Amino acid sequence: MGSFLDKPKTEKHERSDSNTETQIRYGMSAMQGWRIDMEDAHTLVTSLPVNAMKSWSFFAVYDGHAGAKVSAEASTRLLNSILDQDYFKNTLANDENMCTECTYDEESFRNAIKNAFLELDAKMMEEDLSSGTTVVCLLITPKHLWFLNCGDSRAIHVRSGPKKENKDEHPIHAEYAATKGSDDVEEPTQVKPPVIDKSDDEVKHFEYPDDHYVYFATADHKPVNPEERQRIENAGGMVLIQRINGALAVSRALGDFDYKRVDNMSQEEQLVSPVPVISKIDRCTENDDYKDSYSIIACDGIYDVINNEGLCDYVTHQLYLDSSLEKISSKMLDSCLYRGSRDNMSAIIVTYGDNAPKVSEEAISIEESNNKLLKERVGDLYQTVPKNNTQVETMCGMLPASKYGSPGMGVHGKRELIKQYVEELAKQEPGTN
């Protein structure tokens, strides 16, 4: 099947941890999926290994392509490259008060991070490492969230606030406002007709006590973006079928050194740039109406099949049902696989203190009640849908997402449950042990 397996590898690598001092908690999950190899990597550090920066955290996802060498190297070396920069090593590391109060010089801070990316990329080029990787990072300080993005992996930051009739009325970050809506993806096609939609099914919806909405998201670096296209063309390349020279689908990355050998041009001017876009967000304070709830850092295998708002709706709902961030991350990957993702998938969920949704017994009760109705509808379909390897998929296409699905993910967010119900029914068939 070319660059894909005959069936996906769904085993997960999961991790979770917390920092009680900073009240940062994370859960992550990674899955190979349909790809022949696992090329993703990640970094998970709840407390930086520098005394003055112990209250800082660093999380990153590296989405490798054409091999896993660069993503693996970057996952162990990028943070060290940042900490080895003069401003971090000889200024911040020697001033705990500056690190705690976040009174650092912003220009020096940004330049140090940029130089860290450039230096690491240059070293890996000297080492002749093949392959490439996109990078998306979250550097958390006591007063700021720093998002570092190089490529088409993406981070979103979710805030909570007082309920409003229209979520779009909530304030969002200016950078996100400029790109909002550009990440829309098509919903999976549903089978029509017939459709199972019993009008007497009393499907309930949990009333969230607060609104949770996407305040910020990093913007993907694609060759078709005007700024990226201009650099590519200035370096003698062209954009064909939305790819650099018809081959590479990302315009910024570490590695990809065959695209970084244009004579008389700096690292920043090459066909593929290793320079990250660095975005700073001020963390909410106790006096703010809005609170920092959680962030998601994930590769494009997630965002290929769900947009920012859909992912926010899904994770928010799951947080009211389960406190395990690694389980929610794992379910997210499964649901994206069922929605059609063909890529490696990695996702990290980071929560901030008590501001993330808390498990609600009411939400759990409503979910259980709705799942009983879903089980009945699966029973109805079981007698009519052919019993083959597409049986569950066909059922998912016949159940209205708005009625029986999970917020954000639709019916594919309930596919594991539907599969379980089908297996239970199969065991009840005559002649089945």
CORNORMO-V341392 format. One record per residue. RES is the residue in one letter. SS is DSSP state (hx for helix, st for strand, lp for the rest). PHI is phi as a letter, one per 20 degrees, with the letter a starting at -180 (none if undefined). BURIAL is I if it has 24 or more other C-alpha atoms within 12 Angstrom, else O. Layout:
BEGIN
RES/SS/PHI/BURIAL ; RES/SS/PHI/BURIAL
END
This chain:
BEGIN
M/lp/none/O ; G/lp/m/O ; S/lp/e/O ; F/st/c/O ; L/st/e/O ; D/st/f/O ; K/st/b/O ; P/st/f/I ; K/st/e/I ; T/st/d/I ; E/st/f/O ; K/st/d/I ; H/st/d/I ; E/st/c/I ; R/st/b/I ; S/st/b/I ; D/st/a/I ; S/st/b/I ; N/st/c/I ; T/lp/f/O ; E/lp/f/O ; T/lp/e/I ; Q/lp/m/I ; I/st/e/I ; R/st/c/I ; Y/st/c/I ; G/st/b/I ; M/st/c/I ; S/st/b/I ; A/st/c/I ; M/st/b/I ; Q/st/f/I ; G/st/m/I ; W/st/e/I ; R/st/f/I ; I/lp/f/I ; D/lp/c/O ; M/lp/e/I ; E/lp/d/I ; D/st/e/I ; A/st/b/I ; H/st/b/I ; T/st/c/I ; L/st/c/I ; V/st/c/I ; T/lp/e/I ; S/lp/b/I ; L/lp/f/I ; P/lp/f/O ; V/lp/c/I ; N/hx/g/O ; A/hx/f/I ; M/hx/d/I ; K/lp/f/I ; S/lp/e/I ; W/lp/d/I ; S/st/c/I ; F/st/b/I ; F/st/c/I ; A/st/b/I ; V/st/c/I ; Y/st/d/I ; D/st/d/I ; G/st/f/I ; H/st/b/I ; A/lp/l/I ; G/lp/p/I ; A/lp/d/I ; K/hx/f/I ; V/hx/f/I ; S/hx/f/I ; A/hx/f/I ; E/hx/f/I ; A/hx/f/I ; S/hx/f/I ; T/hx/d/O ; R/hx/d/I ; L/hx/f/I ; L/hx/f/I ; N/hx/f/I ; S/hx/f/I ; I/hx/f/I ; L/hx/f/I ; D/lp/e/I ; Q/lp/f/I ; D/hx/g/O ; Y/hx/f/I ; F/hx/f/I ; K/hx/f/O ; N/hx/d/O ; T/hx/d/I ; L/hx/f/I ; A/hx/f/I ; N/hx/d/O ; D/lp/c/O ; E/hx/f/O ; N/hx/f/O ; M/hx/f/O ; C/hx/f/I ; T/hx/f/I ; E/hx/e/O ; C/lp/l/I ; T/lp/e/O ; Y/lp/f/I ; D/lp/f/O ; E/hx/f/O ; E/hx/f/O ; S/hx/f/O ; F/hx/f/I ; R/hx/f/I ; N/hx/f/O ; A/hx/f/I ; I/hx/f/I ; K/hx/g/I ; N/hx/f/I ; A/hx/f/I ; F/hx/f/I ; L/hx/f/I ; E/hx/f/I ; L/hx/f/I ; D/hx/f/I ; A/hx/f/I ; K/hx/f/O ; M/hx/f/I ; M/hx/f/I ; E/hx/f/O ; E/lp/e/O ; D/lp/l/O ; L/lp/f/I ; S/lp/e/I ; S/lp/n/I ; G/st/b/I ; T/st/b/I ; T/st/e/I ; V/st/b/I ; V/st/c/I ; C/st/c/I ; L/st/c/I ; L/st/d/I ; I/st/d/I ; T/lp/d/I ; P/lp/g/I ; K/lp/c/I ; H/st/c/I ; L/st/d/I ; W/st/d/I ; F/st/d/I ; L/st/d/I ; N/st/c/I ; C/st/c/I ; G/lp/p/I ; D/lp/d/I ; S/lp/f/I ; R/st/b/I ; A/st/d/I ; I/st/c/I ; H/st/c/I ; V/st/d/I ; R/st/d/I ; S/st/d/I ; G/st/a/I ; P/lp/g/O ; K/lp/f/O ; K/lp/c/O ; E/lp/g/O ; N/lp/c/O ; K/hx/f/O ; D/hx/f/O ; E/hx/f/O ; H/lp/f/I ; P/lp/f/I ; I/lp/c/I ; H/lp/f/I ; A/hx/g/O ; E/hx/f/O ; Y/hx/f/I ; A/hx/g/O ; A/hx/f/O ; T/hx/d/O ; K/lp/g/I ; G/lp/n/O ; S/lp/f/O ; D/lp/d/I ; D/lp/g/O ; V/lp/c/O ; E/lp/f/O ; E/lp/f/O ; P/lp/g/I ; T/lp/f/O ; Q/lp/d/I ; V/lp/f/O ; K/lp/b/O ; P/lp/f/O ; P/lp/e/O ; V/lp/c/I ; I/st/e/I ; D/lp/b/I ; K/lp/f/O ; S/lp/f/O ; D/lp/e/O ; D/lp/f/O ; E/lp/e/O ; V/lp/f/I ; K/lp/d/I ; H/lp/c/O ; F/lp/f/I ; E/lp/e/O ; Y/lp/f/I ; P/lp/f/O ; D/lp/c/I ; D/st/e/I ; H/st/d/I ; Y/st/b/I ; V/st/f/I ; Y/st/e/I ; F/st/b/I ; A/st/b/I ; T/lp/f/I ; A/lp/e/I ; D/lp/f/I ; H/lp/d/I ; K/lp/d/I ; P/lp/g/I ; V/lp/f/I ; N/lp/f/I ; P/hx/g/O ; E/hx/f/O ; E/hx/f/I ; R/hx/g/I ; Q/hx/f/O ; R/hx/f/I ; I/hx/f/I ; E/hx/f/I ; N/hx/f/O ; A/lp/e/I ; G/lp/n/O ; G/lp/e/I ; M/lp/b/I ; V/st/d/I ; L/st/c/O ; I/lp/l/O ; Q/lp/m/O ; R/st/c/I ; I/st/f/I ; N/lp/l/I ; G/lp/m/O ; A/lp/c/O ; L/st/e/I ; A/lp/e/I ; V/lp/c/I ; S/lp/d/I ; R/st/c/I ; A/lp/a/I ; L/st/e/I ; G/st/n/I ; D/lp/l/I ; F/hx/f/I ; D/hx/f/O ; Y/hx/e/I ; K/lp/c/I ; R/lp/c/O ; V/lp/f/O ; D/lp/f/O ; N/lp/m/O ; M/lp/c/O ; S/lp/f/O ; Q/hx/g/I ; E/hx/f/I ; E/hx/e/I ; Q/lp/f/I ; L/lp/g/I ; V/lp/d/I ; S/st/e/I ; P/lp/e/I ; V/lp/e/I ; P/lp/e/I ; V/st/e/I ; I/st/d/I ; S/st/d/I ; K/st/d/I ; I/st/c/I ; D/st/f/O ; R/lp/f/I ; C/lp/f/I ; T/lp/d/O ; E/lp/f/O ; N/lp/e/O ; D/lp/e/O ; D/lp/f/O ; Y/lp/d/I ; K/st/c/I ; D/st/f/I ; S/st/e/I ; Y/st/b/I ; S/st/c/I ; I/st/c/I ; I/st/d/I ; A/st/b/I ; C/lp/e/I ; D/hx/f/I ; G/hx/f/I ; I/hx/f/I ; Y/hx/f/I ; D/lp/f/I ; V/lp/c/I ; I/lp/b/I ; N/lp/e/I ; N/hx/g/I ; E/hx/f/I ; G/hx/f/I ; L/hx/f/I ; C/hx/f/I ; D/hx/f/I ; Y/hx/f/I ; V/hx/f/I ; T/hx/g/I ; H/hx/f/I ; Q/hx/f/I ; L/hx/f/I ; Y/hx/f/I ; L/hx/d/I ; D/lp/b/I ; S/lp/e/I ; S/lp/e/I ; L/hx/f/I ; E/hx/f/I ; K/hx/f/I ; I/hx/f/I ; S/hx/f/I ; S/hx/f/I ; K/hx/f/I ; M/hx/g/I ; L/hx/f/I ; D/hx/g/I ; S/hx/f/I ; C/hx/f/I ; L/hx/g/I ; Y/hx/f/I ; R/lp/e/I ; G/lp/o/I ; S/lp/f/I ; R/lp/d/I ; D/lp/d/I ; N/lp/g/I ; M/st/c/I ; S/st/c/I ; A/st/b/I ; I/st/c/I ; I/st/d/I ; V/st/d/I ; T/st/d/I ; Y/st/d/I ; G/hx/l/O ; D/hx/e/O ; N/hx/e/I ; A/lp/f/I ; P/lp/g/I ; K/lp/d/I ; V/lp/g/O ; S/lp/d/O ; E/hx/f/O ; E/hx/f/O ; A/hx/f/I ; I/hx/f/O ; S/hx/f/O ; I/hx/f/O ; E/hx/f/I ; E/hx/f/O ; S/hx/f/O ; N/hx/f/I ; N/hx/f/I ; K/hx/f/O ; L/hx/f/I ; L/hx/f/I ; K/hx/f/I ; E/hx/f/I ; R/hx/f/I ; V/hx/f/I ; G/hx/f/I ; D/hx/f/O ; L/hx/f/I ; Y/hx/g/I ; Q/lp/f/O ; T/lp/d/O ; V/lp/e/I ; P/lp/g/O ; K/lp/e/O ; N/lp/c/O ; N/lp/f/O ; T/lp/d/O ; Q/hx/g/I ; V/hx/f/I ; E/hx/f/I ; T/hx/f/I ; M/hx/f/I ; C/hx/g/I ; G/hx/f/I ; M/hx/d/I ; L/st/d/I ; P/lp/g/I ; A/hx/f/I ; S/hx/f/O ; K/hx/d/I ; Y/hx/d/I ; G/lp/e/I ; S/st/e/I ; P/lp/g/I ; G/lp/n/I ; M/lp/d/I ; G/st/m/I ; V/hx/f/I ; H/hx/f/I ; G/hx/f/I ; K/hx/d/I ; R/hx/f/I ; E/hx/f/I ; L/hx/f/I ; I/hx/f/I ; K/hx/f/I ; Q/hx/f/O ; Y/hx/f/I ; V/hx/f/I ; E/hx/f/O ; E/hx/f/O ; L/hx/f/O ; A/hx/f/O ; K/hx/f/O ; Q/lp/e/O ; E/lp/f/O ; P/lp/g/O ; G/lp/n/O ; T/lp/e/O ; N/lp/f/O
END
